[in-house]
């Protein structure tokens, strides 16, 4: 499984990707984040699904960027070029994968800003190579293991939040996933794309984020303890007030 998270806030984009790759009983570490940048183009791609599909599609796409990358003036045009390579890989490998009992599976989060884009853009690409834009109504999208971290994002994240807050919430969403999903783990790759055109990438190890992880866990437990509990106390008082019911096992010979 994989955890890749894309967040779009007013001041830019945040991307977080874990690096654990599982193949049968074997586990390895590998990047799931691809970045591309020049003077007027910033782009990142995060992927989940079959590693072989991902690697082949990105290898083909890198060749497209080398030959025609300068001609893309908007992110969706580069996205369409990447989608074309996904379809190309599907034509080449889908039947062979099906014969081996594997589905053609690759989702991608694609974010960036090119010189003619009015703002930074975030898209989700499906295995069929069609795509949707992220950020209209919800500022975040997870591919891979999405169920554990999504509640944190839904409860706390808003489009108006600063990048630092979005990254903090994103790390908590990853941490919630890591705790519950055995196939998601550190290190994580983080990419920040600011709306002034800066793209920053950094890998974080577990010990670097232990403070936020431990603090989050402690505060969760304290928050549960400090929640209003009059209804709970009344419920348990009503239980204590009930007459004791003799156990059906009281006279059972041992």
C-alpha positions in Angstrom: 0.0 0.0 0.0 1.0 3.6 -0.3 0.3 7.0 1.3 0.5 10.0 -1.0 -1.2 13.2 0.0 -1.7 16.4 -2.0 -3.0 19.6 -0.4 -4.0 22.8 -2.1 -4.2 26.0 0.0 -4.3 29.6 -1.2 -0.5 30.0 -0.7 0.6 26.9 -2.5 0.7 23.1 -2.7 1.9 20.5 -0.2 2.8 16.9 -1.2 3.7 14.1 1.2 4.6 10.6 0.0 5.8 7.6 2.0 8.6 5.4 0.6 7.8 1.9 1.7 7.4 -0.5 -1.3 6.1 -4.0 -0.7 6.5 -6.9 -3.1 5.1 -10.1 -1.7 6.9 -10.7 1.6 9.7 -8.2 0.7 9.9 -4.6 1.7 12.2 -1.9 0.2 12.4 1.9 0.3 11.9 3.9 -2.9 10.8 7.3 -3.8 7.2 7.8 -5.0 7.7 11.5 -5.8 9.0 12.9 -9.1 9.8 16.6 -9.5 10.5 18.7 -12.6 11.5 22.4 -12.5 13.0 25.1 -14.7 12.6 28.9 -14.8 9.0 28.9 -15.7 7.7 25.4 -14.9 7.3 23.6 -11.6 5.8 20.1 -11.5 5.6 17.2 -9.1 4.0 13.7 -9.5 3.2 11.3 -6.7 2.1 7.7 -7.5 0.4 4.7 -6.0 -0.2 1.3 -7.5 2.1 -1.1 -9.3 5.7 0.0 -9.2 6.5 -1.4 -12.7 3.7 0.7 -14.2 4.8 3.8 -12.4 8.5 3.4 -13.4 7.7 2.8 -17.0 5.2 5.6 -17.4 7.6 8.1 -15.7 10.5 6.9 -17.9 8.5 7.6 -21.0 7.3 10.9 -19.6 10.9 12.1 -18.8 11.7 11.5 -22.5 8.7 13.6 -23.5 9.9 16.4 -21.1 13.4 16.2 -22.6 12.1 16.6 -26.1 9.0 18.8 -25.7 8.9 20.0 -22.1 9.6 23.6 -23.0 6.4 23.8 -25.1 4.1 23.2 -22.1 2.8 26.5 -20.8 0.1 25.1 -18.5 0.2 22.2 -16.1 -2.8 20.4 -17.7 -0.9 20.1 -21.0 2.0 18.3 -19.2 -0.6 16.2 -17.4 -2.2 15.2 -20.7 1.3 14.2 -21.9 1.8 12.1 -18.8 -1.6 10.5 -19.2 -0.7 9.6 -22.8 2.3 7.6 -21.5 0.1 5.8 -18.9 -2.2 4.7 -21.8 0.9 3.7 -23.7 2.0 1.5 -20.9 -1.5 0.1 -20.6 -1.4 -0.9 -24.2 2.0 -2.6 -23.8 1.5 -4.3 -20.4 -2.1 -4.6 -19.4 -2.7 -8.0 -21.0 0.5 -9.5 -19.6 -0.3 -8.2 -16.1 -3.8 -9.7 -16.4 -2.4 -13.0 -17.4 -0.3 -12.9 -14.2 -3.3 -12.1 -12.1 -2.5 -8.4 -11.6 -4.7 -5.4 -12.4 -3.3 -2.5 -14.2 -3.2 0.0 -11.3 -1.7 3.4 -11.0 -3.1 6.5 -9.5 -1.2 9.8 -9.5 -1.4 13.2 -7.9 0.0 15.9 -10.2 0.7 19.4 -8.9 2.4 22.4 -10.4 2.3 25.8 -11.9 3.5 26.9 -15.4 3.9 30.4 -16.7 0.4 30.6 -18.2 -1.4 29.1 -15.2 -3.3 31.7 -13.2 -2.7 29.8 -10.0 -1.1 26.6 -8.7 -2.9 23.4 -9.8 -3.5 20.0 -8.3 -4.9 17.0 -10.2 -5.6 13.3 -9.6 -5.0 10.9 -12.4 -6.8 7.6 -12.6 -5.5 4.3 -14.0 -7.6 4.9 -17.1 -5.6 8.1 -17.6 -8.5 10.4 -17.1 -8.2 13.1 -14.5 -10.0 15.5 -12.2 -8.9 18.8 -10.6 -8.5 18.8 -6.8 -9.3 21.9 -4.7 -12.9 22.7 -5.6 -14.8 22.0 -2.5 -12.0 20.0 -0.8 -8.4 21.1 -0.4 -6.8 17.6 -0.1 -6.6 14.3 -1.8 -5.0 11.0 -0.7 -4.1 8.1 -3.0 -3.3 4.7 -1.6 -4.3 4.1 2.1 -6.8 6.9 2.4 -9.1 5.9 5.2 -7.0 6.6 8.3 -5.7 10.1 7.6 -8.7 11.6 5.9 -10.7 12.3 9.1 -7.8 14.5 10.4 -7.8 16.5 7.2 -11.6 16.8 7.0 -11.9 18.1 10.5 -9.0 20.6 10.5 -7.9 21.7 7.0 -9.2 24.8 5.2 -8.1 26.4 1.9 -7.2 29.6 3.7 -4.7 27.9 6.0 -1.0 28.7 5.6 1.5 26.2 4.1 3.1 25.5 7.5 -0.3 24.5 9.0 -1.2 22.4 5.9 2.2 20.5 6.2 1.6 19.9 10.0 -1.9 18.5 9.4 -0.6 16.5 6.5 2.1 14.9 8.7 -0.6 14.1 11.3 -2.6 12.4 8.5 0.4 10.4 7.5 1.1 9.5 11.2 -2.4 8.3 11.7 -2.0 6.1 8.6 1.4 4.8 9.6 0.1 3.7 13.0 -2.8 1.7 11.5 -1.5 0.5 8.2 1.5 -1.9 8.3 2.5 -1.2 4.7 3.0 2.6 5.1 6.1 3.9 6.7 9.0 6.4 7.0 10.9 8.1 5.6 8.6 10.5 3.9 9.2 12.8 1.0 7.8 16.3 1.3 7.4 18.8 -1.6 6.3 22.4 -1.2 5.3 24.5 -4.2 4.7 28.1 -3.2 2.5 30.4 -5.3 5.6 32.5 -6.0 7.1 29.7 -8.1 9.5 28.2 -5.5 9.6 24.4 -5.3 11.3 22.8 -2.2 11.8 19.1 -1.6 13.0 17.4 1.6 13.0 13.8 3.0 12.2 13.3 6.7 13.2 10.4 8.8 11.1 9.0 11.6 13.2 10.5 14.4 12.8 14.0 12.9 9.0 13.9 13.3 8.9 11.9 16.6 8.1 15.1 18.5 4.9 15.8 16.6 3.9 12.1 16.5 4.3 11.7 20.3 2.7 15.0 21.0 -0.3 14.2 18.8 -0.8 10.9 20.6 -0.6 12.5 24.1 -2.9 15.3 23.2 -5.5 12.9 21.7 -5.6 10.9 24.9 -5.8 14.1 27.0 -8.6 15.4 24.8 -10.6 12.3 25.2 -10.2 12.5 29.0 -11.2 16.2 29.0 -14.3 15.9 26.8 -17.6 16.8 28.4 -18.8 13.6 30.2 -22.0 14.4 32.1 -24.0 12.1 29.8 -21.4 9.3 30.4 -21.4 9.8 34.2 -25.2 9.7 34.3 -25.1 6.5 32.2 -22.7 4.7 34.5 -24.6 6.0 37.6 -27.8 4.5 36.2 -26.0 1.2 35.9 -24.7 1.3 39.4 -28.2 2.1 40.7 -29.7 -1.0 39.2 -30.4 -4.0 41.6 -27.8 -6.7 41.3 -29.0 -9.5 39.1 -27.8 -13.0 40.3 -25.5 -14.6 37.9 -26.9 -17.7 36.1 -23.5 -19.3 36.8 -23.6 -18.7 40.6 -24.7 -22.2 41.6 -23.1 -24.0 38.7 -20.8 -26.8 40.1 -17.2 -26.5 39.2 
